Amino acid sequence: MLDEDFARIRAHRNNIHRYRSLLKTRLSDLERQFIERRLSEESSALEVLTSKTFPMGFTLPPQSSPATAGAVS
């Protein structure tokens, strides 16, 4: 069961990565809306699955933008 959950988590993360990459390309408004909706659905599904698989409450740090990626606090 845990292996299946890990596989699903990996699939959701891969999809999220792919959708984020697609959003960096040239898209029509309709394409962009579709991908943003799918990204939101995948993110929600990942959140539900990880909270079920890891009930202790692990959180991911916010995604840094390229402008702040090299900044030192």
mmJSON file of the N, C-alpha and C atoms, coordinates in Angstrom:
{"data_MODEL":{"atom_site":{
"group_PDB":["ATOM","ATOM","ATOM","ATOM","ATOM","ATOM","ATOM","ATOM","ATOM","ATOM","ATOM","ATOM","ATOM","ATOM","ATOM","ATOM","ATOM","ATOM","ATOM","ATOM","ATOM","ATOM","ATOM","ATOM","ATOM","ATOM","ATOM","ATOM","ATOM","ATOM","ATOM","ATOM","ATOM","ATOM","ATOM","ATOM","ATOM","ATOM","ATOM","ATOM","ATOM","ATOM","ATOM","ATOM","ATOM","ATOM","ATOM","ATOM","ATOM","ATOM","ATOM","ATOM","ATOM","ATOM","ATOM","ATOM","ATOM","ATOM","ATOM","ATOM","ATOM","ATOM","ATOM","ATOM","ATOM","ATOM","ATOM","ATOM","ATOM","ATOM","ATOM","ATOM","ATOM","ATOM","ATOM","ATOM","ATOM","ATOM","ATOM","ATOM","ATOM","ATOM","ATOM","ATOM","ATOM","ATOM","ATOM","ATOM","ATOM","ATOM","ATOM","ATOM","ATOM","ATOM","ATOM","ATOM","ATOM","ATOM","ATOM","ATOM","ATOM","ATOM","ATOM","ATOM","ATOM","ATOM","ATOM","ATOM","ATOM","ATOM","ATOM","ATOM","ATOM","ATOM","ATOM","ATOM","ATOM","ATOM","ATOM","ATOM","ATOM","ATOM","ATOM","ATOM","ATOM","ATOM","ATOM","ATOM","ATOM","ATOM","ATOM","ATOM","ATOM","ATOM","ATOM","ATOM","ATOM","ATOM","ATOM","ATOM","ATOM","ATOM","ATOM","ATOM","ATOM","ATOM","ATOM","ATOM","ATOM","ATOM","ATOM","ATOM","ATOM","ATOM","ATOM","ATOM","ATOM","ATOM","ATOM","ATOM","ATOM","ATOM","ATOM","ATOM","ATOM","ATOM","ATOM","ATOM","ATOM","ATOM","ATOM","ATOM","ATOM","ATOM","ATOM","ATOM","ATOM","ATOM","ATOM","ATOM","ATOM","ATOM","ATOM","ATOM","ATOM","ATOM","ATOM","ATOM","ATOM","ATOM","ATOM","ATOM","ATOM","ATOM","ATOM","ATOM","ATOM","ATOM","ATOM","ATOM","ATOM","ATOM","ATOM","ATOM","ATOM","ATOM","ATOM","ATOM","ATOM","ATOM","ATOM","ATOM","ATOM","ATOM","ATOM","ATOM","ATOM","ATOM","ATOM"],
"id":[1,2,3,4,5,6,7,8,9,10,11,12,13,14,15,16,17,18,19,20,21,22,23,24,25,26,27,28,29,30,31,32,33,34,35,36,37,38,39,40,41,42,43,44,45,46,47,48,49,50,51,52,53,54,55,56,57,58,59,60,61,62,63,64,65,66,67,68,69,70,71,72,73,74,75,76,77,78,79,80,81,82,83,84,85,86,87,88,89,90,91,92,93,94,95,96,97,98,99,100,101,102,103,104,105,106,107,108,109,110,111,112,113,114,115,116,117,118,119,120,121,122,123,124,125,126,127,128,129,130,131,132,133,134,135,136,137,138,139,140,141,142,143,144,145,146,147,148,149,150,151,152,153,154,155,156,157,158,159,160,161,162,163,164,165,166,167,168,169,170,171,172,173,174,175,176,177,178,179,180,181,182,183,184,185,186,187,188,189,190,191,192,193,194,195,196,197,198,199,200,201,202,203,204,205,206,207,208,209,210,211,212,213,214,215,216,217,218,219],
"type_symbol":["N","C","C","N","C","C","N","C","C","N","C","C","N","C","C","N","C","C","N","C","C","N","C","C","N","C","C","N","C","C","N","C","C","N","C","C","N","C","C","N","C","C","N","C","C","N","C","C","N","C","C","N","C","C","N","C","C","N","C","C","N","C","C","N","C","C","N","C","C","N","C","C","N","C","C","N","C","C","N","C","C","N","C","C","N","C","C","N","C","C","N","C","C","N","C","C","N","C","C","N","C","C","N","C","C","N","C","C","N","C","C","N","C","C","N","C","C","N","C","C","N","C","C","N","C","C","N","C","C","N","C","C","N","C","C","N","C","C","N","C","C","N","C","C","N","C","C","N","C","C","N","C","C","N","C","C","N","C","C","N","C","C","N","C","C","N","C","C","N","C","C","N","C","C","N","C","C","N","C","C","N","C","C","N","C","C","N","C","C","N","C","C","N","C","C","N","C","C","N","C","C","N","C","C","N","C","C","N","C","C","N","C","C","N","C","C","N","C","C"],
"label_atom_id":["N","CA","C","N","CA","C","N","CA","C","N","CA","C","N","CA","C","N","CA","C","N","CA","C","N","CA","C","N","CA","C","N","CA","C","N","CA","C","N","CA","C","N","CA","C","N","CA","C","N","CA","C","N","CA","C","N","CA","C","N","CA","C","N","CA","C","N","CA","C","N","CA","C","N","CA","C","N","CA","C","N","CA","C","N","CA","C","N","CA","C","N","CA","C","N","CA","C","N","CA","C","N","CA","C","N","CA","C","N","CA","C","N","CA","C","N","CA","C","N","CA","C","N","CA","C","N","CA","C","N","CA","C","N","CA","C","N","CA","C","N","CA","C","N","CA","C","N","CA","C","N","CA","C","N","CA","C","N","CA","C","N","CA","C","N","CA","C","N","CA","C","N","CA","C","N","CA","C","N","CA","C","N","CA","C","N","CA","C","N","CA","C","N","CA","C","N","CA","C","N","CA","C","N","CA","C","N","CA","C","N","CA","C","N","CA","C","N","CA","C","N","CA","C","N","CA","C","N","CA","C","N","CA","C","N","CA","C","N","CA","C","N","CA","C","N","CA","C","N","CA","C","N","CA","C"],
"label_alt_id":[null,null,null,null,null,null,null,null,null,null,null,null,null,null,null,null,null,null,null,null,null,null,null,null,null,null,null,null,null,null,null,null,null,null,null,null,null,null,null,null,null,null,null,null,null,null,null,null,null,null,null,null,null,null,null,null,null,null,null,null,null,null,null,null,null,null,null,null,null,null,null,null,null,null,null,null,null,null,null,null,null,null,null,null,null,null,null,null,null,null,null,null,null,null,null,null,null,null,null,null,null,null,null,null,null,null,null,null,null,null,null,null,null,null,null,null,null,null,null,null,null,null,null,null,null,null,null,null,null,null,null,null,null,null,null,null,null,null,null,null,null,null,null,null,null,null,null,null,null,null,null,null,null,null,null,null,null,null,null,null,null,null,null,null,null,null,null,null,null,null,null,null,null,null,null,null,null,null,null,null,null,null,null,null,null,null,null,null,null,null,null,null,null,null,null,null,null,null,null,null,null,null,null,null,null,null,null,null,null,null,null,null,null,null,null,null,null,null,null],
"label_comp_id":["MET","MET","MET","LEU","LEU","LEU","ASP","ASP","ASP","GLU","GLU","GLU","ASP","ASP","ASP","PHE","PHE","PHE","ALA","ALA","ALA","ARG","ARG","ARG","ILE","ILE","ILE","ARG","ARG","ARG","ALA","ALA","ALA","HIS","HIS","HIS","ARG","ARG","ARG","ASN","ASN","ASN","ASN","ASN","ASN","ILE","ILE","ILE","HIS","HIS","HIS","ARG","ARG","ARG","TYR","TYR","TYR","ARG","ARG","ARG","SER","SER","SER","LEU","LEU","LEU","LEU","LEU","LEU","LYS","LYS","LYS","THR","THR","THR","ARG","ARG","ARG","LEU","LEU","LEU","SER","SER","SER","ASP","ASP","ASP","LEU","LEU","LEU","GLU","GLU","GLU","ARG","ARG","ARG","GLN","GLN","GLN","PHE","PHE","PHE","ILE","ILE","ILE","GLU","GLU","GLU","ARG","ARG","ARG","ARG","ARG","ARG","LEU","LEU","LEU","SER","SER","SER","GLU","GLU","GLU","GLU","GLU","GLU","SER","SER","SER","SER","SER","SER","ALA","ALA","ALA","LEU","LEU","LEU","GLU","GLU","GLU","VAL","VAL","VAL","LEU","LEU","LEU","THR","THR","THR","SER","SER","SER","LYS","LYS","LYS","THR","THR","THR","PHE","PHE","PHE","PRO","PRO","PRO","MET","MET","MET","GLY","GLY","GLY","PHE","PHE","PHE","THR","THR","THR","LEU","LEU","LEU","PRO","PRO","PRO","PRO","PRO","PRO","GLN","GLN","GLN","SER","SER","SER","SER","SER","SER","PRO","PRO","PRO","ALA","ALA","ALA","THR","THR","THR","ALA","ALA","ALA","GLY","GLY","GLY","ALA","ALA","ALA","VAL","VAL","VAL","SER","SER","SER"],
"label_asym_id":["A","A","A","A","A","A","A","A","A","A","A","A","A","A","A","A","A","A","A","A","A","A","A","A","A","A","A","A","A","A","A","A","A","A","A","A","A","A","A","A","A","A","A","A","A","A","A","A","A","A","A","A","A","A","A","A","A","A","A","A","A","A","A","A","A","A","A","A","A","A","A","A","A","A","A","A","A","A","A","A","A","A","A","A","A","A","A","A","A","A","A","A","A","A","A","A","A","A","A","A","A","A","A","A","A","A","A","A","A","A","A","A","A","A","A","A","A","A","A","A","A","A","A","A","A","A","A","A","A","A","A","A","A","A","A","A","A","A","A","A","A","A","A","A","A","A","A","A","A","A","A","A","A","A","A","A","A","A","A","A","A","A","A","A","A","A","A","A","A","A","A","A","A","A","A","A","A","A","A","A","A","A","A","A","A","A","A","A","A","A","A","A","A","A","A","A","A","A","A","A","A","A","A","A","A","A","A","A","A","A","A","A","A","A","A","A","A","A","A"],
"label_entity_id":["1","1","1","1","1","1","1","1","1","1","1","1","1","1","1","1","1","1","1","1","1","1","1","1","1","1","1","1","1","1","1","1","1","1","1","1","1","1","1","1","1","1","1","1","1","1","1","1","1","1","1","1","1","1","1","1","1","1","1","1","1","1","1","1","1","1","1","1","1","1","1","1","1","1","1","1","1","1","1","1","1","1","1","1","1","1","1","1","1","1","1","1","1","1","1","1","1","1","1","1","1","1","1","1","1","1","1","1","1","1","1","1","1","1","1","1","1","1","1","1","1","1","1","1","1","1","1","1","1","1","1","1","1","1","1","1","1","1","1","1","1","1","1","1","1","1","1","1","1","1","1","1","1","1","1","1","1","1","1","1","1","1","1","1","1","1","1","1","1","1","1","1","1","1","1","1","1","1","1","1","1","1","1","1","1","1","1","1","1","1","1","1","1","1","1","1","1","1","1","1","1","1","1","1","1","1","1","1","1","1","1","1","1","1","1","1","1","1","1"],
"label_seq_id":[1,1,1,2,2,2,3,3,3,4,4,4,5,5,5,6,6,6,7,7,7,8,8,8,9,9,9,10,10,10,11,11,11,12,12,12,13,13,13,14,14,14,15,15,15,16,16,16,17,17,17,18,18,18,19,19,19,20,20,20,21,21,21,22,22,22,23,23,23,24,24,24,25,25,25,26,26,26,27,27,27,28,28,28,29,29,29,30,30,30,31,31,31,32,32,32,33,33,33,34,34,34,35,35,35,36,36,36,37,37,37,38,38,38,39,39,39,40,40,40,41,41,41,42,42,42,43,43,43,44,44,44,45,45,45,46,46,46,47,47,47,48,48,48,49,49,49,50,50,50,51,51,51,52,52,52,53,53,53,54,54,54,55,55,55,56,56,56,57,57,57,58,58,58,59,59,59,60,60,60,61,61,61,62,62,62,63,63,63,64,64,64,65,65,65,66,66,66,67,67,67,68,68,68,69,69,69,70,70,70,71,71,71,72,72,72,73,73,73],
"pdbx_PDB_ins_code":[null,null,null,null,null,null,null,null,null,null,null,null,null,null,null,null,null,null,null,null,null,null,null,null,null,null,null,null,null,null,null,null,null,null,null,null,null,null,null,null,null,null,null,null,null,null,null,null,null,null,null,null,null,null,null,null,null,null,null,null,null,null,null,null,null,null,null,null,null,null,null,null,null,null,null,null,null,null,null,null,null,null,null,null,null,null,null,null,null,null,null,null,null,null,null,null,null,null,null,null,null,null,null,null,null,null,null,null,null,null,null,null,null,null,null,null,null,null,null,null,null,null,null,null,null,null,null,null,null,null,null,null,null,null,null,null,null,null,null,null,null,null,null,null,null,null,null,null,null,null,null,null,null,null,null,null,null,null,null,null,null,null,null,null,null,null,null,null,null,null,null,null,null,null,null,null,null,null,null,null,null,null,null,null,null,null,null,null,null,null,null,null,null,null,null,null,null,null,null,null,null,null,null,null,null,null,null,null,null,null,null,null,null,null,null,null,null,null,null],
"Cartn_x":[0.827,0.0,0.871,1.897,2.756,3.497,3.933,4.599,3.672,2.396,1.416,1.234,1.187,1.047,2.262,3.454,4.66,4.64,4.168,4.078,3.085,1.975,0.987,1.549,2.256,2.873,3.859,4.68,5.646,4.945,3.847,3.105,2.543,1.964,1.43,2.552,3.68,4.799,5.332,5.415,5.856,4.88,3.593,2.587,2.685,2.848,2.976,4.195,5.3,6.516,6.272,5.63,5.343,4.431,3.387,2.47,3.165,4.019,4.762,5.681,6.301,7.165,6.348,5.176,4.324,3.876,3.649,3.224,4.305,5.551,6.643,6.751,5.914,5.947,4.848,4.868,3.818,2.553,1.475,0.2,-0.922,-1.975,-3.173,-3.828,-4.753,-5.457,-6.196,-6.813,-7.556,-6.625,-5.49,-4.51,-3.985,-3.685,-3.162,-4.189,-5.448,-6.498,-6.612,-6.558,-6.654,-5.5,-4.283,-3.106,-3.118,-3.521,-3.61,-4.636,-5.76,-6.777,-6.23,-5.548,-4.955,-3.882,-3.089,-2.056,-2.699,-3.778,-4.49,-5.06,-5.628,-6.187,-5.098,-3.974,-2.87,-2.309,-2.177,-1.66,-2.589,-3.88,-4.855,-4.805,-4.732,-4.668,-3.397,-2.295,-1.033,-1.145,-1.747,-1.895,-2.737,-3.832,-4.695,-3.945,-3.256,-2.543,-1.403,-0.649,0.461,-0.049,-1.161,-1.683,-2.218,-2.7,-3.163,-1.976,-0.945,0.213,1.128,1.269,2.133,1.29,0.51,-0.421,0.242,1.56,2.226,2.33,2.114,2.073,3.345,3.998,5.15,4.693,5.455,5.124,6.327,6.048,7.1,7.364,8.616,8.882,8.279,7.93,7.359,8.362,7.837,8.701,9.32,10.635,11.306,11.293,11.221,11.262,12.724,13.003,14.382,15.094,14.357,14.954,15.466,14.794,15.185,15.92,16.12,16.757,18.169,18.913,20.285,20.435,19.335,19.398,19.737,20.525,20.896,20.205,19.561,18.85,19.754],
"Cartn_y":[-1.196,0.0,1.259,1.27,2.445,2.678,1.594,1.728,2.349,1.969,2.54,4.033,4.408,5.82,6.613,6.045,6.735,6.901,5.889,5.979,7.067,7.157,8.207,9.601,9.721,10.998,11.412,10.46,10.74,11.178,10.509,10.856,12.276,12.623,13.975,15.016,14.734,15.682,15.85,14.754,14.837,15.666,15.446,16.219,17.701,18.008,19.405,20.039,19.329,19.843,20.1,19.15,19.303,20.508,20.665,21.793,23.13,23.186,24.426,24.754,23.732,23.95,24.449,23.877,24.316,25.765,26.18,27.563,28.568,28.118,29.009,29.163,28.437,28.505,29.431,29.654,30.468,29.65,30.139,29.434,30.404,29.871,30.686,30.848,31.785,31.995,30.734,30.063,28.85,27.739,27.577,26.578,26.889,28.154,28.567,28.297,28.619,28.364,26.875,26.05,24.609,24.094,24.518,24.039,24.536,25.776,26.29,25.508,25.148,24.351,22.965,22.328,21.011,21.077,22.143,22.328,22.427,23.171,23.31,21.963,21.204,19.895,18.928,18.923,18.036,18.43,19.733,20.204,19.799,19.93,19.53,18.032,17.261,15.801,15.387,16.044,15.74,16.071,17.196,17.593,16.583,16.145,15.16,13.846,13.399,12.131,12.182,13.268,13.352,13.472,14.167,14.27,12.918,12.094,10.756,9.819,9.95,9.062,9.44,10.743,11.259,12.121,11.516,12.278,13.184,13.121,13.942,15.397,15.724,17.125,17.704,17.007,17.586,18.673,19.753,20.804,21.065,21.436,21.78,23.272,23.696,25.13,25.727,27.009,27.632,27.598,27.469,27.456,28.83,28.888,30.18,30.583,31.876,32.382,32.504,32.54,32.653,33.879,34.951,36.206,36.068,35.208,35.068,33.774,32.956,31.661,31.782,32.814,32.955,33.907,34.464,35.443,34.741,35.382,34.857,35.688,35.02,35.741,36.022],
"Cartn_z":[0.0,0.0,0.0,0.818,0.899,-0.415,-1.067,-2.36,-3.397,-3.368,-4.292,-4.023,-2.756,-2.4,-2.865,-2.674,-3.147,-4.662,-5.368,-6.83,-7.236,-6.527,-6.838,-6.529,-5.414,-5.054,-6.139,-6.583,-7.646,-8.928,-9.277,-10.489,-10.393,-9.237,-9.057,-9.142,-8.493,-8.539,-9.962,-10.705,-12.098,-12.937,-12.726,-13.455,-13.115,-11.832,-11.41,-12.059,-12.067,-12.705,-14.201,-14.853,-16.286,-16.541,-15.738,-15.929,-15.673,-14.663,-14.407,-15.574,-16.143,-17.31,-18.491,-18.681,-19.787,-19.629,-18.388,-18.156,-18.522,-18.636,-19.026,-20.541,-21.28,-22.74,-23.253,-24.553,-25.169,-25.313,-24.733,-24.759,-25.074,-25.662,-25.838,-24.466,-24.367,-23.088,-22.66,-23.621,-23.31,-22.822,-23.479,-23.053,-21.651,-21.409,-20.107,-19.0,-19.263,-18.272,-17.969,-19.02,-18.831,-17.979,-18.306,-17.582,-16.144,-15.935,-14.564,-13.754,-14.383,-13.689,-13.355,-14.303,-14.063,-12.981,-12.99,-11.963,-10.587,-10.502,-9.235,-8.781,-9.708,-9.368,-8.908,-9.603,-9.224,-7.86,-7.618,-6.325,-5.191,-5.411,-4.387,-4.145,-5.213,-5.075,-4.342,-4.648,-3.96,-2.481,-2.161,-0.759,0.016,-0.576,0.086,0.284,-0.757,-0.668,0.343,0.356,1.308,2.74,2.95,4.313,4.793,3.856,4.215,4.458,3.625,3.712,4.873,5.107,6.177,7.114,7.987,8.828,9.859,9.993,11.007,10.584,9.346,8.94,8.38,7.466,6.789,5.834,5.747,4.788,3.9,2.667,1.724,1.791,1.642,1.612,0.347,0.374,-0.822,-1.963,-3.177,-4.376,-4.531,-4.644,-4.796,-6.263,-6.492,-7.851,-8.27,-9.596,-10.043,-9.508,-9.258,-8.77,-7.337,-6.541,-5.134,-4.858,-5.888,-5.671,-5.13,-5.547,-5.086,-3.911,-3.449,-2.343,-1.035,-0.23,1.08,2.143,3.098,4.161,5.317],
"occupancy":[1.0,1.0,1.0,1.0,1.0,1.0,1.0,1.0,1.0,1.0,1.0,1.0,1.0,1.0,1.0,1.0,1.0,1.0,1.0,1.0,1.0,1.0,1.0,1.0,1.0,1.0,1.0,1.0,1.0,1.0,1.0,1.0,1.0,1.0,1.0,1.0,1.0,1.0,1.0,1.0,1.0,1.0,1.0,1.0,1.0,1.0,1.0,1.0,1.0,1.0,1.0,1.0,1.0,1.0,1.0,1.0,1.0,1.0,1.0,1.0,1.0,1.0,1.0,1.0,1.0,1.0,1.0,1.0,1.0,1.0,1.0,1.0,1.0,1.0,1.0,1.0,1.0,1.0,1.0,1.0,1.0,1.0,1.0,1.0,1.0,1.0,1.0,1.0,1.0,1.0,1.0,1.0,1.0,1.0,1.0,1.0,1.0,1.0,1.0,1.0,1.0,1.0,1.0,1.0,1.0,1.0,1.0,1.0,1.0,1.0,1.0,1.0,1.0,1.0,1.0,1.0,1.0,1.0,1.0,1.0,1.0,1.0,1.0,1.0,1.0,1.0,1.0,1.0,1.0,1.0,1.0,1.0,1.0,1.0,1.0,1.0,1.0,1.0,1.0,1.0,1.0,1.0,1.0,1.0,1.0,1.0,1.0,1.0,1.0,1.0,1.0,1.0,1.0,1.0,1.0,1.0,1.0,1.0,1.0,1.0,1.0,1.0,1.0,1.0,1.0,1.0,1.0,1.0,1.0,1.0,1.0,1.0,1.0,1.0,1.0,1.0,1.0,1.0,1.0,1.0,1.0,1.0,1.0,1.0,1.0,1.0,1.0,1.0,1.0,1.0,1.0,1.0,1.0,1.0,1.0,1.0,1.0,1.0,1.0,1.0,1.0,1.0,1.0,1.0,1.0,1.0,1.0,1.0,1.0,1.0,1.0,1.0,1.0,1.0,1.0,1.0,1.0,1.0,1.0],
"B_iso_or_equiv":[0.0,0.0,0.0,0.0,0.0,0.0,0.0,0.0,0.0,0.0,0.0,0.0,0.0,0.0,0.0,0.0,0.0,0.0,0.0,0.0,0.0,0.0,0.0,0.0,0.0,0.0,0.0,0.0,0.0,0.0,0.0,0.0,0.0,0.0,0.0,0.0,0.0,0.0,0.0,0.0,0.0,0.0,0.0,0.0,0.0,0.0,0.0,0.0,0.0,0.0,0.0,0.0,0.0,0.0,0.0,0.0,0.0,0.0,0.0,0.0,0.0,0.0,0.0,0.0,0.0,0.0,0.0,0.0,0.0,0.0,0.0,0.0,0.0,0.0,0.0,0.0,0.0,0.0,0.0,0.0,0.0,0.0,0.0,0.0,0.0,0.0,0.0,0.0,0.0,0.0,0.0,0.0,0.0,0.0,0.0,0.0,0.0,0.0,0.0,0.0,0.0,0.0,0.0,0.0,0.0,0.0,0.0,0.0,0.0,0.0,0.0,0.0,0.0,0.0,0.0,0.0,0.0,0.0,0.0,0.0,0.0,0.0,0.0,0.0,0.0,0.0,0.0,0.0,0.0,0.0,0.0,0.0,0.0,0.0,0.0,0.0,0.0,0.0,0.0,0.0,0.0,0.0,0.0,0.0,0.0,0.0,0.0,0.0,0.0,0.0,0.0,0.0,0.0,0.0,0.0,0.0,0.0,0.0,0.0,0.0,0.0,0.0,0.0,0.0,0.0,0.0,0.0,0.0,0.0,0.0,0.0,0.0,0.0,0.0,0.0,0.0,0.0,0.0,0.0,0.0,0.0,0.0,0.0,0.0,0.0,0.0,0.0,0.0,0.0,0.0,0.0,0.0,0.0,0.0,0.0,0.0,0.0,0.0,0.0,0.0,0.0,0.0,0.0,0.0,0.0,0.0,0.0,0.0,0.0,0.0,0.0,0.0,0.0,0.0,0.0,0.0,0.0,0.0,0.0],
"pdbx_formal_charge":[null,null,null,null,null,null,null,null,null,null,null,null,null,null,null,null,null,null,null,null,null,null,null,null,null,null,null,null,null,null,null,null,null,null,null,null,null,null,null,null,null,null,null,null,null,null,null,null,null,null,null,null,null,null,null,null,null,null,null,null,null,null,null,null,null,null,null,null,null,null,null,null,null,null,null,null,null,null,null,null,null,null,null,null,null,null,null,null,null,null,null,null,null,null,null,null,null,null,null,null,null,null,null,null,null,null,null,null,null,null,null,null,null,null,null,null,null,null,null,null,null,null,null,null,null,null,null,null,null,null,null,null,null,null,null,null,null,null,null,null,null,null,null,null,null,null,null,null,null,null,null,null,null,null,null,null,null,null,null,null,null,null,null,null,null,null,null,null,null,null,null,null,null,null,null,null,null,null,null,null,null,null,null,null,null,null,null,null,null,null,null,null,null,null,null,null,null,null,null,null,null,null,null,null,null,null,null,null,null,null,null,null,null,null,null,null,null,null,null],
"auth_seq_id":[1,1,1,2,2,2,3,3,3,4,4,4,5,5,5,6,6,6,7,7,7,8,8,8,9,9,9,10,10,10,11,11,11,12,12,12,13,13,13,14,14,14,15,15,15,16,16,16,17,17,17,18,18,18,19,19,19,20,20,20,21,21,21,22,22,22,23,23,23,24,24,24,25,25,25,26,26,26,27,27,27,28,28,28,29,29,29,30,30,30,31,31,31,32,32,32,33,33,33,34,34,34,35,35,35,36,36,36,37,37,37,38,38,38,39,39,39,40,40,40,41,41,41,42,42,42,43,43,43,44,44,44,45,45,45,46,46,46,47,47,47,48,48,48,49,49,49,50,50,50,51,51,51,52,52,52,53,53,53,54,54,54,55,55,55,56,56,56,57,57,57,58,58,58,59,59,59,60,60,60,61,61,61,62,62,62,63,63,63,64,64,64,65,65,65,66,66,66,67,67,67,68,68,68,69,69,69,70,70,70,71,71,71,72,72,72,73,73,73],
"auth_comp_id":["MET","MET","MET","LEU","LEU","LEU","ASP","ASP","ASP","GLU","GLU","GLU","ASP","ASP","ASP","PHE","PHE","PHE","ALA","ALA","ALA","ARG","ARG","ARG","ILE","ILE","ILE","ARG","ARG","ARG","ALA","ALA","ALA","HIS","HIS","HIS","ARG","ARG","ARG","ASN","ASN","ASN","ASN","ASN","ASN","ILE","ILE","ILE","HIS","HIS","HIS","ARG","ARG","ARG","TYR","TYR","TYR","ARG","ARG","ARG","SER","SER","SER","LEU","LEU","LEU","LEU","LEU","LEU","LYS","LYS","LYS","THR","THR","THR","ARG","ARG","ARG","LEU","LEU","LEU","SER","SER","SER","ASP","ASP","ASP","LEU","LEU","LEU","GLU","GLU","GLU","ARG","ARG","ARG","GLN","GLN","GLN","PHE","PHE","PHE","ILE","ILE","ILE","GLU","GLU","GLU","ARG","ARG","ARG","ARG","ARG","ARG","LEU","LEU","LEU","SER","SER","SER","GLU","GLU","GLU","GLU","GLU","GLU","SER","SER","SER","SER","SER","SER","ALA","ALA","ALA","LEU","LEU","LEU","GLU","GLU","GLU","VAL","VAL","VAL","LEU","LEU","LEU","THR","THR","THR","SER","SER","SER","LYS","LYS","LYS","THR","THR","THR","PHE","PHE","PHE","PRO","PRO","PRO","MET","MET","MET","GLY","GLY","GLY","PHE","PHE","PHE","THR","THR","THR","LEU","LEU","LEU","PRO","PRO","PRO","PRO","PRO","PRO","GLN","GLN","GLN","SER","SER","SER","SER","SER","SER","PRO","PRO","PRO","ALA","ALA","ALA","THR","THR","THR","ALA","ALA","ALA","GLY","GLY","GLY","ALA","ALA","ALA","VAL","VAL","VAL","SER","SER","SER"],
"auth_asym_id":["A","A","A","A","A","A","A","A","A","A","A","A","A","A","A","A","A","A","A","A","A","A","A","A","A","A","A","A","A","A","A","A","A","A","A","A","A","A","A","A","A","A","A","A","A","A","A","A","A","A","A","A","A","A","A","A","A","A","A","A","A","A","A","A","A","A","A","A","A","A","A","A","A","A","A","A","A","A","A","A","A","A","A","A","A","A","A","A","A","A","A","A","A","A","A","A","A","A","A","A","A","A","A","A","A","A","A","A","A","A","A","A","A","A","A","A","A","A","A","A","A","A","A","A","A","A","A","A","A","A","A","A","A","A","A","A","A","A","A","A","A","A","A","A","A","A","A","A","A","A","A","A","A","A","A","A","A","A","A","A","A","A","A","A","A","A","A","A","A","A","A","A","A","A","A","A","A","A","A","A","A","A","A","A","A","A","A","A","A","A","A","A","A","A","A","A","A","A","A","A","A","A","A","A","A","A","A","A","A","A","A","A","A","A","A","A","A","A","A"],
"auth_atom_id":["N","CA","C","N","CA","C","N","CA","C","N","CA","C","N","CA","C","N","CA","C","N","CA","C","N","CA","C","N","CA","C","N","CA","C","N","CA","C","N","CA","C","N","CA","C","N","CA","C","N","CA","C","N","CA","C","N","CA","C","N","CA","C","N","CA","C","N","CA","C","N","CA","C","N","CA","C","N","CA","C","N","CA","C","N","CA","C","N","CA","C","N","CA","C","N","CA","C","N","CA","C","N","CA","C","N","CA","C","N","CA","C","N","CA","C","N","CA","C","N","CA","C","N","CA","C","N","CA","C","N","CA","C","N","CA","C","N","CA","C","N","CA","C","N","CA","C","N","CA","C","N","CA","C","N","CA","C","N","CA","C","N","CA","C","N","CA","C","N","CA","C","N","CA","C","N","CA","C","N","CA","C","N","CA","C","N","CA","C","N","CA","C","N","CA","C","N","CA","C","N","CA","C","N","CA","C","N","CA","C","N","CA","C","N","CA","C","N","CA","C","N","CA","C","N","CA","C","N","CA","C","N","CA","C","N","CA","C","N","CA","C","N","CA","C","N","CA","C","N","CA","C","N","CA","C"],
"pdbx_PDB_model_num":[1,1,1,1,1,1,1,1,1,1,1,1,1,1,1,1,1,1,1,1,1,1,1,1,1,1,1,1,1,1,1,1,1,1,1,1,1,1,1,1,1,1,1,1,1,1,1,1,1,1,1,1,1,1,1,1,1,1,1,1,1,1,1,1,1,1,1,1,1,1,1,1,1,1,1,1,1,1,1,1,1,1,1,1,1,1,1,1,1,1,1,1,1,1,1,1,1,1,1,1,1,1,1,1,1,1,1,1,1,1,1,1,1,1,1,1,1,1,1,1,1,1,1,1,1,1,1,1,1,1,1,1,1,1,1,1,1,1,1,1,1,1,1,1,1,1,1,1,1,1,1,1,1,1,1,1,1,1,1,1,1,1,1,1,1,1,1,1,1,1,1,1,1,1,1,1,1,1,1,1,1,1,1,1,1,1,1,1,1,1,1,1,1,1,1,1,1,1,1,1,1,1,1,1,1,1,1,1,1,1,1,1,1,1,1,1,1,1,1]
}}}
